[in-house]
Amino acid sequence: KCSPTTSSGQKVRWYGITPPISEDLPLETDLIQTRKLIECLRSCDIFEDYLEQQHRYVTLESLFKEWLKEMCVEMNVPEIVKDNVGGKVLPFGSYRLGAYSKGNQQVSYADVRH
């Protein structure tokens, strides 16, 4: 594998398979265009507000807890263990990165602990 270096001989690091298109900071015109795009998207009601995000998370958490109880019953787990089984719902992918719009499906996985 080829490791690119800077003109000073330092290795360039990046995450992912390919290097970034550019490592330059955005120009003022780029920042202005980004602000205009965000304003346009907000006017179209694309983004979820905080209450909608919280509702989504609480709903997902309750579904997860319900599923955990069902699994414990199915697996004949003793009551003392059932009371201590828990976990956390963790988003990943585009949802974790904040690249989603209102009403999109949230991709998450559950980290079960007991």
N, C-alpha and C positions, 0 to 999 in steps of 0.2 A: 504494500500500500504506500502510496506517495504522500509525504507530509510536507505541504508547502511551508515556506519560510518567508519572513519579512526581509526587507533590504538589510536590516541589522543582523540577520541570521537567526532570529527567534522563530520557533515553531508556531504556526498559526493553529489555534484550536477552535473547533465549532462542534455543535451538537447536530446529529443527523448524518445522513449519507453524503449529502453534497454541501459544499461551502456556501456561505451566504452570497447573494448577488452583489451586495455592497455592504461595507461596514462604515460608510460615511454617515455622519449625522444628517438629519433632515434639514433641508433648506427652509427658509421662512415661507416660501410659496407652498412647500409640502405641508407645513403646519396649518396654514390658512385653508388649504383644500381639505385637510383632514377635519378641521373644525366645521367646515361647510357640510361635509358628508355626514358627520355626527348630528348636526342640526337637522338636516333633511330626514335622516332615519328617525330621529326623535319625533319630528312632526308627523311621521307615518305611524307612530305608536309601535315601533319595532321592539323596543327594549322592555323587559320586565322591570317593574319597580320592586322595591325592597319587600313589600308585603306579599307580592306574588311569588318572589323567590322563597320567602319564609314558608308560605303555604305549600309550595311544591316540596320543600325539604321536610316539613312536618308530616305531610301525607306519605312521603316515601319512608320516613322513619317508622311511622305507625304500621305500614304494610310489612316492613322488615320485621318488626317485633311480633306481629301476628304470625308471620311465616315461621319465625323461630319457635314460637309456642307450638305450632302445628308439627314441626319437625321433632320437637322434644316428645310430644305425645306419640307420634309415629314410631320413635326410636325407644319408647318405654324408659325415658330418662327419669331418674328419681326426682321427687319434688324438690329436695334440697338443691339439686343441681339446676333444675329448671329455673328456680328463683335467681340464680347467679349467672345464668347464661345471658350474654349480651353481645354487643358489637357496635360497629359504626358503619354508616353508609357513606361511601366516599365517591364523589364524582370523578370522572376521568375523561380524556379525549377533549373534544371541542368544548364541551360544557365546562370542564375544569379550566380551560383557557379563557373562558368568557366569550367564545365565538359561537353564539347561538342567538336565536330570536325568540320572541314571546311565543309560548305554547309549544316549542320544540320538545322532542323527547329528550329526557335526561338519561345519559348512559352512566351507570354507577355500578359499583361492586360492593359487596358487604364483607367486612372484616369481622368474622365471628370469633368471639372470645368466650371462654368458660373457665 
